[in-house]
Structure formats: structure tokens, C-alpha cells
Amino acid sequence: MIEINVQNNQIYFGERFRLAFMRTLRIPDDGKTYPLPPGLEPFPVFRVKDYSLRLPGSWIQQGGVFIPMFQREAMWLAFFAEPWKPNAVQVAVGGINAISGTGWDGRLHADPQDYLVCPDQPWLDGINAGPGMVRQFVAMPLGMGYSIEAQVSSREEQGGIQVKVFEPRPGIFPDEPPEIEDTFGGEGTLPVSPAAAPGGVEMGIAAGGRMEQKIYPDPHGLGTWDEENSATLHVHILNSLQFSRVTGCPPPESPVTAQVYTHFGFPWFSLYDDEMGDLSAPETLTRVQSIAELDQQHGELESSDIPLEIDPLQIHGIHYKKSQKDQGKQP
């Protein structure tokens, strides 16, 4: 089985694969499709077992890690994997598969494909919601009906994020790296309910604005992956008040808004990956209402949902290369 470790706010699955949860701009939820926002910094990651006396019993049973997020704050997942021996990766939000929209049972499926292959997939910013497009991962409290979990399953019981990583079957890929190692990600810098936790309501993931992003088909086939050699990580989300009460630490500062970031001329990104395929979005996820759509039903309007004009000169192109080190979204 794959061993999971936490180091420098990154999650290590075995010896090759790792991931980070990246803070980012919350893009406007206005019906437009935006380029890729940057990675600002990784969310701090804490092990549940280190705070077992201050967390719900259900979290202790699941184990895993927790991260702090503000309400309506956005995030993306950065993947670091080796091209000489890739991994299959499932991502779920509140028990709903972010790729296929199906309930998350921890098994791999090919029709529809409900997992990513890393590489080629460098990151995931949201749920698979349309051709070449995802809806951004945005934190919202459970119990309000905003989460993807509530809309797809009519329940809000699990919250958080679930990640499962699978090794390939023996003999398909090399057991050792090539002499001249050519890595995607490497060891360099980052790319750029059960009982509620004390102090408030547990956080889940809702659907935010639209952005350009493909979900790549598996180039190797379902039979490549060893379902008996895998590891599952439960990622719990605490709001700022909960986080301070549990850890005794101040929460991270509230992130800059997309409007302020763009006003000062900082970069957005576009990934040039025309040669790569794109999985079809499931109807289950295309029907999910975004935060702005639900706000409108409640007669609310967030200033962050005002349309944003981005100067084309601010959009930096990233040419897709499997072997490129530290291929990330950094301002």
C-alpha cells in the first residue's frame, strides 16, 4: 500500500507522487469563461491526528489532514508526478467525483472515466462542467445548500475533499527512473454531516466561476492501474474561526481579489494544450448551480461576481510539456 506523508505543506503519496492545495484568486462567477488564475501560495496542511482532542470524532476515524479556508475562498490542486511511472488520481468533493459526477466509491471506472492520470494532468481547478471548462472549487459552509454534495446527492454529510492515488500494475512502467531524470514537477518550487468542528459549521466545496481547463483522457487504459495498491486521503476544511480555535494559530490573511490583482497588471495564464483530448462533462455536474446563481435566488450579489476585463497582454501562455520542470501558474 502507498504511504502518505505531509512535508512542507505538500502531501506525498509514496516516493513519486505529491500534491499541494493552492490558494488562488476567486474568478468572477458571471457566466464568462476566464483564463487560469495564478497559484498564490500553498494552503497550510495539518494532520488530523496531531489535533485529535479538538476535532470531531468522525474526523479522527477518517484521519487525513485539514486546511483553513475563508468562506467563498477558491483553491486548486497542483499535481507533481513522474512521466516514467505515472499515477491515476481520483478527486471527490463531499463524496461526489469531480470528474464524473458520480458517487465516490473508491473504485476506478472507464465509462465514464472518473479519474485523472498524472502526468499528463498538471492541475485541477474545479469540477468538470463543460467542453474545455471547469467550475472553480470554492469553499462554502455545509448546511446552506450551496455545496456540490448537496446539489448532486441532496445531502450534506461529508464535506471536504477526498483524494485517492493508485499505482500502476507491476511490469508496465520502469521500477527505477532513467539515468538522466526528466521530471514533471521534480523537487523544485510549487506551481504556481458528522459532528461539526468546534466553533461553527464544517466547510464543503461549491461551484464557482468558469475557467478554461481540459480534463485529459487516460492514454494508458483502465487495466494499467492497480486498484489493490492505492491510498486515500481525507481533506477536511476549517473556516478561519475554527482553525484558530483548533490550532491556536492565526488564519492566513484573506486573499487579494481578482479585481485588485488584475488592476495592478499581474499575470493570468493560458495552457496551450491543443494536442490533448478532453473528457466530456457529465450532465450531473453541468446542472450544478454556481454560488452566484444560488445567491441570485436569495436576492444577493457579491462584488466579486462583477464581470472582469483582463488585458490580453496580462495572459501568459504556458506551452504544455510533460517533461517540463515546475510547470506552474505563478505571478
Buried (B, 14 or more C-beta within 10 A) or exposed (E): EBEBEBEEBBBBBBEBBBBBBBBBBBBBBBEBBBBBBBBBBBBBBBBBEEBEEBBBEBBBEBBBBBBBBBBBBBBBBBBBBBBBBBBBBBBBBBBBBBBBBBEBEEEBBEEBBBBBBBBBBBBBBBBBBBEEBBBBBBBBBBBBBBBBBBBBBEEBBBBBBBBBBBBBBEEBBEEEBEEEEBBBBBEEEBBBBBEBBEBBBBBBBBBBBBBBBBBBBBEBEBEBBBBEBBBBBBBBBBBBBBBBBBBEEEBBEEBBBBBEBBEEEBBBBEBEBEEBEBBBBBEBBBEBBBBBBBBEEEEEEEEBBEEBEBEEEBBBEBEBEBEBBBBBBBB
